[in-house]
């Protein structure tokens, strides 16, 4: 066999697979409404586009420093951190992957509450670590409790990966919930934490509670953020990690230097314009997401047999559709996603991709017209099953 076992063991991203299926059907002339994509549908704000054009003209076309442009890292570091704590990578995805690769040895355990973003466990696999999935439920708003965390930690635990606001559930940890988790982590000083806060500016609860506020954790926290979601810049591929542990930063820099040298320079200039510029564009998009969230929730409540937590952040609804299992040919979330694609012509992502087979994920990063149309079609298709 040509292909390494390491890569053979990796799963394909189900959300990208669904996007490809959607594209195929559209090419056959089928009018598919996509609720599967995890990216804002807005254009990148004008001042950011101007910055990238200026960067091209100013010849930001050579290799840069491995951890990223100093001026960008200074902007990211703010008051709490220094530029030396920041590494800019090709998307938050790469920053997370580097952190996992830097920390995990074969056999190390990584605690991952589920439902979770599709890529964490695949990254752990690449590092030959062991993912310890901790299922969270509808009853706890899909959030990890202190008790669950305590029970999941063993002498082999090296890392916890937490995501708030969460993809796919839209759950947001409150200050008290984080206090409770930190109290557990303080008792286990060997456990590092990757806090994926990529959706921190898309929040409907007032303000974001970051794990960065807990000084007890600061020497083993790896904070993840980026420009993809907040500034509608998914294709620019700029994200970063912030970490005060110099050894971890040095390890990630070493990996980055051998792998990519540095993130694309003109894209970094665009990211700098995003972070340093007016944040009004972020608030405008956030408000629109909030209106769409409200519309989704209203329309979803009209569909019998599904239940969900009202999302408090990000742009996903994660309804439990398991009441329909056993009806027609539907036995799991993959069947449900396939049925909705073929019958309603609505693309969704099956919950199994996120470790929760009772649910499907609907992205509302799309127009209100698309949301209305998709929810109408889903309602009709599900009614046929009853
Ligand atoms: N973390 C979560 C929870 C995400 O949903 C995503 C993208 O879908 C990422 C990280 C990666 O973001 P980026 O585009 O910066 O690589």
Boltz pocket constraint, residues with backbone or C-beta under 6 A from the ligand:
constraints:
  - pocket:
      binder: B
      contacts: [[A, 38], [A, 90], [A, 91], [A, 92], [A, 93], [A, 94], [A, 117], [A, 163], [A, 165], [A, 166], [A, 167], [A, 196], [A, 198], [A, 225], [A, 226], [A, 227], [A, 228], [A, 234], [A, 237], [A, 238], [A, 239]]
      max_distance: 6.0
